[in-house]
Amino acid sequence: MTDLKNKVKQFINFFFYLISCLVIKKKNRIVFGAWLGDRFGDNPRFLFEWLAEKHPNEFELIWIGKPHIYDQIKKIDNIKFYEKNSLQGLFKSMTAKYAFFSHSHHDISNLNVFGNCITVQLWHGVPLKRIGDDSIGYESPNDFFSNFNRNKMTNYCFYISSSQENSNKLLTAFRQFSITADKILSIGQPRNDFLINQKDFTFTYKKKLYDLFPEIKDKNIITYMPTFRDKTANNFSFKLLTGKEKEKLTELLTKHNAIILEKNHYAETGSSRATLAPSPYIKSLTDVPFDSQELLLASDMLITDYSSCYFDFLLLDRPIIHYAYDYQSYGSIDRGFYYDLEDVSGGSIVKTEDGLLESIDKNLTEPNLHKSNRKSTIAFLLNNEKGISNEEIYQRILRGK
């Protein structure tokens, strides 16, 4: 029965795609979405906001998502919002000339209604973890609808990348979607334009955090942002430390006048979402609509495991620690990695709680400890991040130059 239901869904999707191929497109209409409609964020957000500011009257800018994100965007001038899968949202999507995604058409609509639309896969960061066709154990379905979906319906017109090395990985990760080198624009990411161009205004974003947590004012901000796990579920959280480790952490943070902000992946479950006991040293942003890029700007240090957010953070030239407590199992059971973490870490790598606390102390004391490593990783994976991605997208895609 499940297989039959899937076939029916595929047929409906196929039908609507064919219909959308026949629909006349409005030449200045652009639709955006991100993270399956759940978030107003990532690369689509920063391109969306840039266009609203720089070219407010040139395009009809439409964000499509779930109702709960409307409050985050309603104050932006010259934009429209429609609910994902609503009739209006489907009509606007079907008649748009351009569509920008962070993941897939599911960011905007459960139905692929983007036939003859210029579709742009902005993705959501430079991958350390394997993605798409490169993921460990990934096997694509081999039937008519699935093959047509990959080769026609999800045949993106453009991709963006941060470097030639990043482009090489996109060519293998999206190989079933008819990707070719000429479809990739190695121009950096809109979300990194924001980091590069706002780097000198860090206090603005610290102040936004002070408004949420007045008690953290003038403290060193250590942000912990772990990755999402598909299969492994052994999630670390500072708030679960007990006994001597908790005492050591408290002493360490007191010594450096620091606090820890935890922001877990929005889809994460399990121990990482355990109830946060009141603490003057550890605060949770997991369920607070605080943009990740703004949080990176406000942070003095980043702790992660394997999240690609650390590649973005490299552009700020601040300390990074990888708490790689399950490096072997994650690499062999979950997604797998493109690179040895030692080669592209841009910072410290630790595998025990004691090592983590020692590394926090050392990096706060010597913030330039891994400066050369940060530079070499940027040169390898982020060398086309120049802070002009939005302008390049505007010129090359929206103006066809």
N, C-alpha and C positions, 0 to 999 in steps of 0.2 A: 504493500500500500504506500509506503514511504517513497519507493522508487517511482510509482505512478504519479504521486503528487509532485515530485520533482520534475518529471517530464512535462506535466501540465504547466507548472511555473515557467519552465524553459520555453514552452511553446508560446505562452502569453507574452513573455519578454521578447521573443523573436518577432511576434506579430507587431507589438508596439514599436520595436526598432524599425521594422520595414515601413510602418506608417510614418514614423518621424523622418525617414529619408525623403518623403514626398512633401513634407511641410515646408513652406517658404520661411526662411529665417529673417529675422529683423537684424539688419547689419550692425547696429550699435548695441545690441542686447548681450550682456555677459552674465552668466550664472556662476556662482561659487558655492562650495560646500567643503566640509572637513570632518574627518573622524566619524563617518557614518551619520552625520547630522547632529552628533552629540556635542560638538564644541565649536565655538567661534574662535578659531586660532590657527596656528601653524602657517605655512607658506601662503595658503589662500587668503587668510586674514590680512597679512601684511601687504600683499599685492592689492587687495580690495580697498584697504584704507589709503594706500598710496594713490591709487587712481581717484578715489573720492576727493583727495586733497589737491592733487596735481591736475587732474582732468575732469572736474566735476560736471561739466556740461557736455562732454564729448560722448559719454556712454550711459546706457541704462544699466546701473549696477545693482544686481540682485543677489542677495544671500538667501540660500534655502537650507533650512535645518529644523530641528525639533523646537517646540514652543519655548522651552526653558531658556534658550540662549537669546531670545529676542531682547531682553532687558540689557544685554551687553552691547547691543549695536544700535538701539533705537535713537541714540543721540547723534549718530553720524549723519551729516547732511547729505542730501542727494542720493540716498540709497533706498532700496525696497527690500522687504523681508516677506518670505512666504514659507508656510509650513511644509516640511518634507512630505511628499506623497499626497498633498492636497491637489484638488483639480487645478487651482490657479498655479501652484508650483509646477505641476506636470506641463501645463500649457506654456508657461514661461520657459521651462527647460527645453521643450520641444521646438520652440520658435527662437531660441538663442543661437547666435552665430558662434559664440565662444563659451566654453565651459572649463573651469579650473577645479582640479581635485587634489586632495592630499593622499587619498588611498585608491578610490575607484568611483564609478558612477553611483555607487551606493551612498556616497557622501551627500548626494543631492536627491536621488530617487531610487527606489527599489527596482524600478523598471528602467531599462536602458532606452531612453528616448532621445539619443544624441546622434542619430543618423545624419550625415552630412554636416555635422557641427565640427568646428575646430576645437578638438579636445586636447587639454594640456595636463600632463601628469607631473604635478609639482613635487609629489612625494613628501616625506616628512623627515628629512635628514640624511646625512651620509651614513651608510650602514657599516657597523662593525659586525653585527650579527648577519648571517645569511638571510636573504629575502627571496620571495617569489620562487622561481624555478630552481634556485640554488639551495633552498632549504633542505636540511637533512630529511630523507624519507619522503619528499614531495613527489607525488605521482598525479599527473593531470588526467581527468576523465577523457576517454577516447570514443566519443560518439558525435553524431552530426551537430546537435545543438551546441555542445561544448566546444567543438572545433570551430564552428561558425562564430561563436562568441569570442573566442581568442583571436581568430584571424581577421574578423570583420568588425564585430560590435565593440570590441575593446582594443581596437587598433588606434592607439593614441597618435595624434598628429605631431606632438612635441613632448619632450622630456627636458628637464633641466638637471644640471650637475654642477659640482663644486670644483672639479678637476678632471684631467684626462683619466686618472686612475679611477675616480668615481664613475666616469662614463663607461669605462671598461666593465665595471661590475653591473651597471644597468643593462649592458648588452647581453649579459648572460642571464641575469635575473628575470628579464622580460622577453626572453627569446621566443617564447610561444605567442607573444602578442605582436609579432611582425616588426619588432623594433629594428631600426637600422641606425648606423652612426650619424647619418645626416639629419635624423630627427632629434638628436641630442644637442641642446645648447649649453655649452659649458660656461655659464655666466654667473654662477653663484645662486644663492637662495634668497628670496624676499625676506625671510625671517632673519637672515644674517645681515642683510642691509640694515635692519633695525638695530642690531647689536653694534655694528661698526659705526653707524651714524649717531647713536645715542651713548656711545662709550663715555663721553665727557660729561654726561648728565646723570651719572649714577645716583646722585643724591635724590633726584626726582623719584626714582623707583624705591629707594630706601624709605623715603617719606611715606609712600603708599603702604609699605609694610608697617611703619610706625603707626599709621592710622588704624591698622588692624590690631596691632599688638604694641600699645604705647610703652610697655615695660622693656622693649628691646632697643629703644632709642640709643644710638651711639655705641652699640655693641658690634663686634665682628660677627658677620652673618655667615654661618656654614650651612650650605644647602645640601640635603641628601635627596637625590632623585634616582631611585633604582629603575631597572628596566622591567618590561612586562615579560612574564614567563608563560609559555604555551603549555609546558608539560611539568617542569620541575616546580615545586611549590614550597621550597625551603626559603622563605623570604625573611631577610634580616630587617629589624627595625631597632633604632636606638631606644625607643620607648619600652622595649622588652628586656633591656639590660637589667640585671639584678646583682645584688651582693657587691663584691669587690670591684667588678667592672663598672657598676653604676657609680660607686664612690669615686673611682679613678676619673670617670668622665666628668663628674661634678667638679672635682678639683681642677681638672684640666681647663674646663670652660671658665671657671672662676679666675684662674691664672691669666687667661688671655682675654678676659672680658668678652666672651663669645656666647652665642646661642646656636642651636641647631634647628633648622626648619626642614621638616620632612614633607616631601610632595611625592606621593606614590602615583604610579600610573593609574589613570582614571578607571581602567578595566580590571585592576588588580583586586584580588580577594585574599582571604586567609589571614595569616598572622600580621601581614603588613597593614591591614586595616583594623587591627586590634584597637580597642578603645584607649584613647590617650589619657593617661592619668595626669592630673594637673601638675605642671612642672614649670619652674621659672627658666629652665634651660632648653627644653624641647617643645617646639610648637608644631602643630600640624596644619599644612595647607592643602591636604588631600581633597577635602570637600569644599574648598574655597575657590571661587572662580577668579584666580589670580594667574595671569598669563605666564607661561614658562619662560619666555624670553625676557619679560620684565623681571622675573625672579632671578634669572641669571645675571642681569645687569646689577641687581641689588646685592648680589652675593660676593663675599670676599674669598670664599673657597667653595669648591664643588666636590662632593663625595658621591660616587655612583658605583655601579658594578660594571655594566656593559651598555648602558643607555647611550644612544648617539647624541644626546644633549651635550656630552662632554666635548664633542668635536666643535660645536658652536661656541662653547665656553673657552676653547683655546684662543679664539679671536680676541678675547678680553685680556689674555696674558696673565691669568691668575692661577693659583695652585689648584691641582686636581689630585684626588686620591681615588683609586679603584679598590673597593673592597671585594675582591674576587674569591670569596669563600667557597664557591661551588664551580670554579672555573672548569675543571675537568668534566664534571657531570653535565654542566650546561652546554659545553662545547660538543659533547658526544650524544646527549639525549634530547636536548631542546633544539634550538635553531642551528647551532654550529656557528663558527666564526670565519670571516674572510681572512683575518690577519692574526698573527700571534700578538696578543695584547702587549707583550714586552716591546714590540717594534713600533706601536702606534699609540702608546698610553698617554704621552704628554705629561706624565706625572708619576706618582708613587703607586705601586701595586702591593697590596697586603692581603693575607689570607686568614688571619686570626684576629680576634677581638683585641688582644694585647697589641698586636702589630698595628691595628687601626688607630688605637689611642696614641701610640708612640708617633705614628705618622702625622696625625693631626697636630700634635705638639711641635714636631719638627717643621712642618710646612707653615704653620703660623709664625714660627720664629724666623724661618728663612723662606719668605715667599718666592724668591728667585731660584730656589733649589733646582727646579727642573725647567728653567727658562729655555735652555738649549734644546731640550726634548720637545717642548711646545713648538718651537720654531721649525724643527725638522718635520714634525707631523703636519703642520700647516703647509709646508713646502710640498709634501707628498700628497695630501688629500684635500687641501683647501686653497690651493694656490690661485684659483680664479674667484675667490671671494673678495671683491673689490668695493662692495657697497653700492653697486649700480645694477643689481639684478632686475629690479623693478623697471628701470629705464630701458634696459635691454629687452625685456619682455614686451614693453610698450612699443618699442621701435621695430623689433623683429617679427613679432606675432600680430599685435593689434594694428600696426601700421604696415605690416608686410614688407619691411625692409631687410 
